[in-house]
């Protein structure tokens, strides 16, 4: 059974569909699918738990806009900001992350 695409922030808590993906600062445009002796590796995932290159996250409609605004951060930093203390307050989290009131 294949793992379905999921929002890396909420995991589709609201029953939403994947709305899009975001390439963050740690994305490598030269990335290639993993393979062993030319055979594709099955069942791999990136550090965010999705089958996509490192630095790419999948997001539901509710989180896609916020993720795009954080694309200059590393993927793990952006998702942590959106997840910490509830994703509703990501702007306040971002301000505190950069030391601004």
Backbone torsions as a table, in degrees:
resi	resn	phi	psi	omega
1	UNK	NA	129.6	-178.6
2	UNK	-80.1	149.5	174.9
3	UNK	-81.6	128.2	-179.0
4	UNK	-76.7	148.0	175.1
5	UNK	-57.7	145.5	-177.6
6	UNK	-146.7	155.3	175.9
7	UNK	-69.7	128.7	-177.0
8	UNK	-75.5	-8.6	177.4
9	UNK	-93.1	-53.8	-174.0
10	UNK	-109.4	-11.0	-177.3
11	UNK	62.9	24.9	-177.8
12	UNK	70.3	37.9	177.0
13	UNK	-52.2	-33.2	-176.6
14	UNK	-94.4	7.8	-179.5
15	UNK	75.5	19.1	-178.1
16	UNK	-77.9	166.2	175.2
17	UNK	-100.5	161.4	174.7
18	UNK	-63.1	125.8	-179.5
19	UNK	-96.6	-27.3	-179.1
20	UNK	174.6	178.4	179.4
21	UNK	-121.3	159.5	178.9
22	UNK	-132.0	135.1	174.2
23	UNK	-96.6	116.1	-177.9
24	UNK	-91.2	-179.5	-175.7
25	UNK	-59.9	-27.6	-178.6
26	UNK	-90.3	8.4	176.4
27	UNK	-72.2	137.1	177.8
28	UNK	-109.3	109.9	-177.5
29	UNK	-64.3	-16.4	178.5
30	UNK	-89.7	7.9	-177.8
31	UNK	-61.2	144.9	176.2
32	UNK	-129.2	151.0	177.6
33	UNK	-53.5	139.1	178.0
34	UNK	-66.5	140.2	178.2
35	UNK	-148.8	156.6	175.1
36	UNK	-123.6	118.4	-177.8
37	UNK	53.0	38.3	178.0
38	UNK	82.5	-2.2	178.5
39	UNK	-98.7	131.3	-178.5
40	UNK	-63.0	141.3	176.0
41	UNK	-83.5	133.1	-178.5
42	UNK	-105.3	138.3	175.1
43	UNK	89.3	16.0	179.0
44	UNK	-86.1	161.8	174.0
45	UNK	-151.2	162.0	177.6
46	UNK	-84.9	-174.5	-176.2
47	UNK	-65.3	-17.8	177.4
48	UNK	-91.3	-3.4	176.8
49	UNK	88.0	18.7	177.3
50	UNK	-119.5	154.2	178.8
51	UNK	-81.1	83.6	-178.8
52	UNK	-159.3	162.0	178.3
53	UNK	-59.5	155.9	173.5
54	UNK	-56.4	141.5	-179.7
55	UNK	88.7	2.3	178.4
56	UNK	-116.6	132.5	176.7
57	UNK	-124.5	149.0	174.8
58	UNK	-101.9	142.1	-174.3
59	UNK	-138.2	147.6	173.2
60	UNK	-77.6	170.9	-178.6
61	UNK	-57.2	-37.4	-178.3
62	UNK	-65.7	-31.7	-174.3
63	UNK	-106.5	-9.8	-175.2
64	UNK	-62.2	-44.9	-177.8
65	UNK	-62.7	-44.4	178.7
66	UNK	-63.7	-41.3	-179.9
67	UNK	-62.5	-40.6	178.9
68	UNK	-62.8	-35.4	179.0
69	UNK	-70.1	-21.7	-178.4
70	UNK	-101.8	11.6	-172.7
71	UNK	-63.7	-15.6	178.3
72	UNK	-79.7	-9.1	176.4
73	UNK	-90.0	166.3	170.4
74	UNK	-66.4	152.5	-177.1
75	UNK	-58.3	-43.2	-178.8
76	UNK	-66.6	-36.0	178.0
77	UNK	-67.0	-43.8	-178.9
78	UNK	-63.6	-46.0	-179.4
79	UNK	-66.3	-38.5	177.5
80	UNK	-62.4	-42.4	177.4
81	UNK	-61.1	-43.0	-177.7
82	UNK	-72.3	-27.8	-176.6
83	UNK	-88.6	-32.4	-174.2
84	UNK	-66.4	124.5	175.8
85	UNK	68.4	15.2	-179.9
86	UNK	97.2	131.5	-175.3
87	UNK	-69.3	-11.5	-178.7
88	UNK	-67.2	-25.3	-173.8
89	UNK	-107.9	36.1	-175.6
90	UNK	-64.9	-30.1	179.2
91	UNK	-65.3	-43.2	178.2
92	UNK	-65.6	-38.0	178.2
93	UNK	-62.6	-42.0	-179.2
94	UNK	-65.3	-42.0	178.6
95	UNK	-60.5	-44.9	-179.9
96	UNK	-68.2	-32.9	178.6
97	UNK	-61.5	-39.7	-179.9
98	UNK	-93.0	7.0	176.0
99	UNK	73.5	27.6	178.8
100	UNK	-110.0	142.3	179.3
101	UNK	-70.6	NA	NA
